[in-house]
Amino acid sequence: MLKKLNIKLLVLAFCALTIKVSAQEVTSRLQGMADIPISGTTINMTYDPKGGPLENIKEIKGYAYVFNDYRWEIEDLKMKKNGAVYSADFTVPKNCAFMAFKFYGNTENGLVTDTNQDKGYMLVAFKEPKVKMPGADLAWATFRNKNFNGEFNGYFKDFSIDGDATEYWLKKEVQDHPDRFPEFFDTYIKILKKQKPEKFEEIAPKVLTQFSKNTKGMPEEVFVKLRNIYLFDLKDQKKADSLETVIEKQFPNGAYLRFNAYQKINKIADAAEKYKAANQFLTDFPYSKEVPASQNYLYDNIVKIKFSYYFETKDYKSILALIPTMNFASINDGYHQYISKALYLKSVDPAVIETMAVPMIKEMKAKVNDLSYMQGIYWSPNQATENAKNQLNNELVIQIRMFDMLKKYPEVLETFDALPLEKRYEKASINDIHVRALESLNKPIIEVLKNAARRNTLSEGMTAKLKEAYLKEGKKESDFPAYLEQLKKENKSEEKIALIDIAAPAIKVQGTDGKTKQLDLNSGKIIVIDFWATWCGPCKKAFPAMQQLVTSFKEDQQVEVYFISTQENHEGYKKAAVAYLKEKGLKIDTYFDLAKKGGSTNNESFSKYAAIFKSSGIPRKVVIKNGKIRFTSEGYSGNPGQLVDELTGVINALKNE
């Protein structure tokens, strides 16, 4: 078709540009990548993490971005650990033209990935030796171009081919497979706009006009892409409207009108009207196999609109009828946004919440592998399932809190058993519930106490119970601290303190006596600062742990701890802060951040630190020495032992410098 159209690509001359697509670019970490992978065959590779970013990670997984029949997909690698290395097998899909592998591992500090030092683990697929699959050059051109990198979850960080090379490979794709041009003409237009912006408005309309002469019988998405290019890239409203008329006439039940109808629903503010419109949407555009996968989220959101309406109108019976029709992601959203929130705010009787929460959890367990979190190529199937399991575990914790509120202790223990072992002892508050349930049912608690100690997630009450049990065995009270430390070490790997080195902005505060002072950040002492506010729940929950820290270093002349109230703007916040500390029996002094000139919020000093960390979240711990920020953390995990140990470790590390 394109030979007839005679569309010329704007390509700069290349001087002996040769890019051989083979295993030459692959380092020793991934062996076995075939020089000529044939579609439909299995590639047997070996991944050795040694020397790379995943070297010390326990479990490594991998997936591939696949250009399959001119569509990007994402598929998992079959990974199996063999000693220090992994076998990584991948069956090349029948119509696959290109694949790029990525390896990853989950850590406490987030996801760590390996893409071959930013060069990529990439292969072009062949139909037969010397004959590349259709789409190979197009995929090679776009996957490594910075303008498309965001579509692949930032596979590359700094490395990408330049626009000239992209044009070169795109030109080859057009020349070799002109019949497939309708499937990627929008990519051509995007590259043309980036490469030749000064000529884009002149050349693009000519290309599109010629192309449009041969669109009869083409699928709806071709017309939608054309309309969007005219509207958003060329700002040609008249031509865009003309194409919209064509779309409405030829595809009355298609994706374009479906999306427009959904958008109108989102603009409705009244809940009852929105619910009515959602039902009308389902009548006008019933879900069927004709709905493209890219629009499944529309129906998920329609279900959420109905769930929200039923919950707000207290039509709980309709919610129960709706739950079996929902996928995992939709149920989880409903649980998180309504069930969890209602329990936290105590806006609905927990007994009423239970009637919905129990069947929702049951349905989530049954659908945890339904891949409803897969949207586009953001997550691979394994990652989508991992996310679903993590979400389920989070909701099980909420379920435990609910059963505790209802004093249904057998259900508390049953829900604990549904959690994986590594999730059962993450939070001190949940461990408290676990112990309370066991005690109420006259069951032993010592193993729970020990396991919580091993994870360093004991509350003050649990620590007291563990100590009581220890003394009942005839042990000495003076030996208990060492016993507790030994339990912690059983489950603790040695971690190096991550210190930083950033100039610390000046801090000016006001004391409870009304006097203003500037903290001496260059005294040579180790200064621990806790930014907090009376309205901040996590700030106040962390105070018992911070009291332990203050008590531990009370006699240490090298350490100073300051509690600074910040981000307050209500009248009387100073009195409220002092009263709260007194009420809780906390023997700590607080200072108050100053208000900026003309401002009503006392955040003058904290705002400087928030700018550095790009977050105004509190509680915010900052450790300073010699005028430099050496450590910081935001939030509170709910585990006092972890907080005390973390800050103690930082202080000791700074002492030993």
Buried (B, 14 or more C-beta within 10 A) or exposed (E): EBEEBEBEBBEEEEEEEEEEBBBEBBEEBBBBBBEBBBBEEEBBBBBBBEEBBBBEBEEBBBBBBBBBBBEBBBBBBBBEEEEEBBBBBBBBBEBBBBBBBBBBBBEEEEEBBBBBEEEBBBBBBBBEEEEBBBBBBBBBBBBBBBBBBEBBBEBBEEBBBEBEBBBBBBBBBBEBBBEBBBBBBBBBBBBBBBBBEEEBEEBBBEBBEBBBEBBEEBEBBBBBBBBBBBBEBBEBEEBBEEBBEBBEEEBEEBBBBBBEBBEEBEEBEEEEEBBBBBEEBEEEBEEEEEBEEEBBBBBBBBBBBBBBBBBEEEBBEBBBEBBEEBBBBBBBBBBBBBBBBBBEEEEBEBEEBBEBBBBBBEBBEEBBEBBBBBBEBEBBBBBBBBBBBEBBBBBBBBBBBBBBBBEBBEBBBBBBEBBEEEBBBBBBBBBBBBBBBBEBEEEEBEEBBBBBBBBBBBBBEBBEBBBEBBEEEEEEEEEBEEBBEEBBEEEEEEEEEEBEEBEBBEBEBBEBEEEEEEBEBEBEBBBBBBBBBBBBEBBBBBBBBBBBBBEBBEEEEEBBBBBBBBBBEEEEBBEBBBEBBEEEEBEBEBBBBBBEEEEEBBBBBBBEBBEBBEEBEBBBBBBBBBBBBBBBBBBBBBBBBBBBBBBBBBBEBBEEE
